[in-house]
Amino acid sequence: MTGMRRALEFLFTRALRSRLGVALVIAVLVFGVLGAARLMSGPLDPADGLSSRPNQPITTVDPTTGDDGVLSDEAPPSPVTSPGARTPEQTADRFTKAWLGRPGMTTEEWQTGLRPLSTPALTEKLAGAEPETVPAEQVTGPPTMRERTETFVELLLPLDNGRLRLELVTSDKGWMVDVVDWERP
């Protein structure tokens, strides 16, 4: 009995108080837990390998829904115009003529010419503008239309001093210019 007592006394007074002893006890506990878990889980199929990979790729999108990328091969839908209403090109042509103005035109006349072809948001943005600030004098070529949706198009008009970019949207009044942007050559 004295041998067992001495062994326990050595274990608790010296071995477990050292770093090596604590590390040894932790290692024994970890291996014990892992061994017990392995015994409880049952035999593994050696053909599975080290991982339980799925047989097929994991997909997060239904592959039958089509392409969700930025680039598309499909042509954008053509803009919709009611019978007898102005087309986007006609609206852009009239707006551009009004925007370019004519010599001696007052600010009120200029604003009045733009208002029926502009959205309320654009009319508000152009409230402080004057016809003298328009950087071009004439259209130099046909417009180029970029169809975005059935209710939104972008038209680019070449002018003598750059390019006018108009964004048009549909409303109950037909096609209206919503954005005016000037691009220098």
matplotlib code that plots the C-alpha trace (Angstrom):
import matplotlib.pyplot as plt

x = [0.0, 2.8, 4.0, 0.6, 0.5, 3.9, 2.9, -0.2, 1.6, 4.3, 1.6, -0.3, 2.5, 5.1, 3.9, 0.6, 2.1, 4.6, 3.8, 4.8, 2.4, -0.5, 0.2, 0.4, -3.0, -4.7, -3.2, -4.6, -8.0, -8.1, -7.1, -9.6, -12.5, -11.4, -11.2, -14.6, -16.1, -14.6, -15.9, -19.4, -19.5, -19.0, -16.8, -16.1, -16.1, -12.5, -13.8, -15.1, -11.7, -10.9, -14.0, -17.7, -17.8, -21.2, -21.5, -22.8, -21.9, -23.7, -25.8, -27.4, -29.3, -31.8, -30.0, -33.2, -33.8, -31.5, -28.4, -28.1, -25.0, -24.5, -24.0, -26.9, -27.2, -30.9, -31.8, -33.4, -37.2, -38.3, -39.8, -43.6, -45.4, -49.1, -50.7, -50.6, -48.1, -44.6, -41.8, -38.7, -36.8, -39.4, -39.4, -35.6, -35.6, -38.2, -36.4, -33.0, -34.4, -35.9, -32.7, -30.5, -32.9, -32.5, -30.6, -32.3, -34.5, -35.4, -35.0, -38.8, -39.3, -36.6, -38.0, -41.5, -40.3, -38.6, -41.3, -43.9, -41.1, -39.5, -40.3, -41.2, -37.8, -35.9, -38.0, -37.0, -33.3, -33.4, -35.1, -32.0, -30.5, -30.3, -30.2, -26.9, -25.2, -26.0, -22.6, -23.7, -25.6, -26.8, -27.3, -24.8, -26.1, -28.9, -29.6, -28.4, -30.9, -30.0, -33.0, -32.8, -36.4, -39.9, -40.3, -36.7, -34.3, -31.1, -30.5, -27.2, -27.3, -24.1, -23.9, -21.3, -19.5, -19.9, -22.6, -26.0, -27.2, -30.9, -32.6, -36.3, -39.0, -42.7, -45.4, -49.1, -48.1, -46.0, -42.2, -40.5, -36.9, -35.7, -31.9, -29.8, -26.1, -23.4, -20.3, -17.4, -15.5]
y = [0.0, 2.3, 1.9, 3.0, 5.8, 7.0, 6.9, 8.9, 11.4, 11.8, 12.2, 14.9, 16.8, 16.8, 15.5, 17.4, 20.6, 20.7, 21.9, 18.6, 16.7, 18.9, 18.6, 14.8, 14.7, 16.9, 14.7, 11.5, 13.1, 14.3, 10.9, 9.2, 11.4, 10.8, 7.1, 6.9, 8.9, 6.6, 3.6, 5.0, 6.1, 2.6, 1.5, 3.8, 2.8, 3.1, 4.1, 7.4, 8.8, 11.5, 13.7, 13.1, 15.2, 15.4, 13.4, 16.5, 20.1, 22.2, 24.8, 27.9, 28.9, 26.9, 26.1, 26.3, 30.0, 31.3, 33.5, 35.8, 37.5, 41.2, 40.5, 39.1, 37.7, 38.7, 41.9, 44.5, 44.9, 47.5, 50.7, 50.7, 53.7, 54.2, 54.7, 58.3, 59.2, 60.5, 58.0, 58.3, 59.6, 62.3, 63.4, 63.6, 65.6, 68.1, 68.4, 68.9, 71.7, 73.3, 72.8, 74.3, 77.3, 80.2, 83.5, 86.2, 83.7, 84.6, 82.2, 82.0, 81.1, 78.5, 77.0, 77.0, 75.0, 72.4, 71.9, 69.8, 67.4, 67.1, 65.1, 67.3, 66.3, 67.5, 70.7, 71.4, 70.8, 73.1, 75.9, 78.0, 77.3, 79.8, 79.2, 80.9, 78.1, 75.5, 74.5, 73.6, 75.2, 72.4, 68.7, 67.1, 63.6, 61.1, 60.0, 56.6, 54.9, 52.4, 50.5, 49.6, 48.5, 48.9, 52.1, 53.5, 54.4, 56.4, 58.5, 59.9, 62.9, 64.2, 68.0, 70.4, 70.7, 67.3, 64.7, 65.1, 62.1, 62.0, 59.5, 59.1, 57.4, 56.8, 58.6, 59.2, 62.0, 59.8, 59.8, 62.4, 63.4, 62.6, 63.2, 65.6, 65.0, 66.7, 64.8, 66.7, 65.0]
z = [0.0, 0.6, -3.0, -4.3, -1.8, -2.9, -6.6, -6.0, -3.8, -6.5, -9.2, -7.3, -5.6, -8.4, -11.8, -12.0, -10.8, -13.7, -17.2, -18.7, -16.4, -17.2, -20.9, -20.5, -18.7, -21.4, -24.2, -22.5, -22.2, -25.8, -27.1, -24.8, -26.1, -29.8, -29.2, -27.6, -30.4, -33.0, -31.2, -31.0, -34.7, -36.1, -39.0, -41.9, -45.6, -46.8, -50.2, -48.8, -48.3, -45.8, -46.6, -47.2, -50.4, -52.3, -55.5, -57.4, -57.3, -54.8, -56.7, -55.2, -58.3, -60.3, -63.5, -65.5, -64.6, -67.3, -67.3, -64.3, -65.5, -66.4, -70.1, -72.0, -75.5, -75.7, -77.4, -75.1, -75.5, -77.9, -76.4, -76.3, -77.8, -77.9, -81.3, -82.3, -79.5, -80.1, -80.4, -78.3, -81.3, -82.0, -78.4, -78.4, -81.7, -80.3, -77.0, -78.7, -80.9, -77.8, -75.8, -78.5, -78.7, -81.1, -80.9, -78.8, -77.0, -73.4, -70.5, -70.0, -73.7, -73.5, -70.3, -71.8, -74.8, -72.6, -70.0, -72.1, -73.1, -69.7, -66.5, -63.4, -61.9, -65.0, -65.1, -61.5, -62.3, -65.3, -63.4, -62.9, -66.3, -69.2, -73.0, -73.2, -71.2, -73.9, -75.3, -78.8, -81.7, -84.0, -84.5, -86.8, -87.3, -86.6, -83.0, -81.7, -79.5, -76.8, -75.8, -72.1, -71.3, -72.8, -70.7, -70.7, -73.5, -73.9, -77.0, -78.1, -80.4, -82.1, -82.0, -83.4, -80.1, -78.5, -77.9, -76.1, -74.0, -73.2, -71.0, -71.8, -69.8, -70.5, -68.5, -69.0, -71.3, -73.5, -73.7, -71.6, -71.2, -67.6, -67.8, -70.0, -70.1, -72.2, -73.4, -74.9, -77.8]

ax = plt.figure().add_subplot(projection="3d")
ax.plot(x, y, z, "-o")
ax.set_aspect("equal")
plt.show()
